[in-house]
């Protein structure tokens, strides 16, 4: 079995673990709750203009239960069937590979990839996934992707760990996730979209004490254009 197929098989049965890095749970919870709220805020205006939405790598539902999606058609795809069973409560859940989306051309107003493309990289399908997201979007439709940054120190450390597939044991995440270069993602998106914009989501980190996290979160809005150095970044691409 080649490395790409190993990655897909791993992700099909993947579940998060605790890892061995000692970090207080309230630090991690505070970070990801705040990070999630930032993403939901970024989605508010695009969602208002969209009637049909696809969540790529929806997992067990992701942020869908917290969004105002009344009257909208929402699909979610994932490789992991255990996650999808739970996602079925908040969207039309479909078992599918993001590099081969089972939808017609020009079907959706909006596609969302929330912290998922860095898993797709390990499966060798990033370019195909972006092309497929564009294919299923209508003219004027939007792709919004939220990803960890390769150029942040934590992104570099994760990339190094997963050269040896150690992250699940050490940090609890997937052994086949690789933070993305925002410059590479922008280059790929420009092949399929008319307009591509990037900005930082946050410069904070889940292993910082909460008082330090709060400081970074207050500074994020001022620093959003310095996305190459952020912990996570947002890409908005318009077809």
Secondary structure, 3 states (H helix, E strand, C coil): CCHHHHHHHHHHCCCCCCCCCCCCHHHHHHHHHHHHHHHHHHHHHHHHCCCEEEEECCCCCCCHHHCCCCCCEEEEEECCHHHHHHHCCCCEEEECCCCCCCCCCCCEEEEEEECCHHHHHHHCCHHHHHHHHHHHEEEEEEEEEEEEECCCHHHHHHHHHHCCCCHHHHHCCCCCCCCECHHHHHHHHHCCCCEEEEEEEECCCCCCCHHHHHHHHHHHHHHCCCHHHCCEEEEEEEC
